[in-house]
């Protein structure tokens, strides 16, 4: 299959129901749809194999141009097709599970002709279980029913569809002012009674009510700064990736979209990474979405409240699953030939010591927002900090989950320091029982170790791991989490080194400049680009930070969505999409810039402002 058969990642729109998501291409094709949950096997997966993966497409029969937009303040996507003689719009949405009075799971596709008549082609090619299962498709009096892998789905269609080799096709003609509905019913919703227009109204109302619920009054959003729309869209992405039942959120709704097109850097991101917690909770609280922050926090504490903190995993399924065995799907060609396609994620078995610091950051964020820890919660937190006292000097895979062997990663040590620092502060300020002397001693030992072994005097920067000369963008977080102040010469040297060695085009920042044990290369990491904005803004260089941030925003996709990485030469998005960590970075950078420019954010201050030195230089 040629590369032309694949849609650029950044041109996809995403819709979802707080349980799963679907990717919709500009040509009206749904190219990715796992059911019933985002981490479930796919029903449609043309994004991973344009010929064999399966799709559901509605588009004009004649040549057309496309324009697309979300309805304001919603995750309801509208794709408008303009032919030489007609205009039609496809509206895609899934009613949020458990949030509106509606059965699970139904993908609605409303086709409306505003200038016609218009002739449209319909193609429904379901392929259960990542296109591994034998799929049987038969006509019914309502459309077509498909079955495979012990599952079934019903496409309710307003026109008769022809079926051949498991694929259903049809033709639809609409006159000006006419509307037709297609309902793809899954996960037990095949025979439920639904009112499509009512479902659309309820879905629009839900998303708009959610967006406006964070303000001080009706219709107000907590962030009213110059990047309001970016922040609102990023907040909607985070909510879309949140699981309605557990409060956990997926790092992305996709698997195996490549970091290096044609290469092997293809991973499954449909799970929750504990490392995201502190930053995600900060973003949600700063946006005023306290309920979501609390729900995620409680789920997060449940995962960390094991009998032995050493058993805490860096990655969990959205239902708390721990068996995320990584497998390769050899029958799929991968996006633009990027193999292997993977499901599951081997990082779940890694040692990542930074997760303990991110846990304590999350605890501290919630505490500063008025959340009171229960006795059992504090016991779990204290056990984690005690474990850090014993384990901080161990080797691990680090935040970037390198597959070239465990190291003494500097950022892991810094986050172990954070775990102790925040644990000491919480115990001291709340009067909780804790071995404070032992914690303070370990805290001092970690700081001394990082400064002695993690800072390279000749290079003038903190490095990635003890003994290496690799510059790592995580060094930008050293002042943000309060390990050292922004005006420390070592911090300034690290910021300069990142700008010099990792930054490209005055906009983008790569994660690191060393070998990670994998072949190929990768693009610039969007979150790291945001970290540099934060370091500059909070370090007294707000004008430079603003320029970088606004340039970064120009690389965001046409629908306001952003992937994990961006190709610095072509501007193409790379990696799984849309990426929660990237949107968290955009939210927090906008708020940090607001603080640096004298606009007081509505929620908590940046993490490093909790304890110790002021976040901004005097």
Buried (B, 14 or more C-beta within 10 A) or exposed (E): EEEEEBBBBBBBBBBBBBBBBBBBBBBBBBBBBBBBBBBBBBBBBBBBBBEBBBBBBBBBEBEBEBEBBBBEBBBBBBBBBBBEEBBBBBBBBBBBBEBBEBBBBBBBBBBBBBBBEBBBBBBBBBBBBBBBBEBBBEBEEBBBBBBBBEBBBBBBBBEEBEBEEBBBBBEBBBEBEBBBBBBBBBBEBBEEEBEBEEBBEBBBEBBBEBBBBBBEEEEEBBBEBBBEEBBBBBBBBBBBBBBBBBBBBBBBBBBBBBBBBEBBBBBBBBBBBBBBBBBBBBBBBBBBBBEBBBBBBBBBBBBBBBEEBEEBBBBBBBEEEEEBEBBBBEEBBBBBBBBBBBBBBBBBBBBBBBBBBBBBBBBBBBBBBEBEBEEEBBBBBBBBBBBBBEBBEEBBBBBBBBEEEBBBBBBBBBBBBBBBBBBBBBBEEEEBEBBBEEBEEBBEBBBEBBEEBBBBEEBBBBBBBBEBEBBBBBBBBBBBBBBBBBBBEBBBBBBEBBBEBBBBEEBBBBBBBBEBEBEEEBBBBBBBBBBBBBBBBBBBBBEBBBBBBBBBBEBBBEBBBBBBBBBBEEBBBBBBBBBBBBBBBBBBBBBBBBBBBEBEBBBBBBBBBBBEBEBBEE
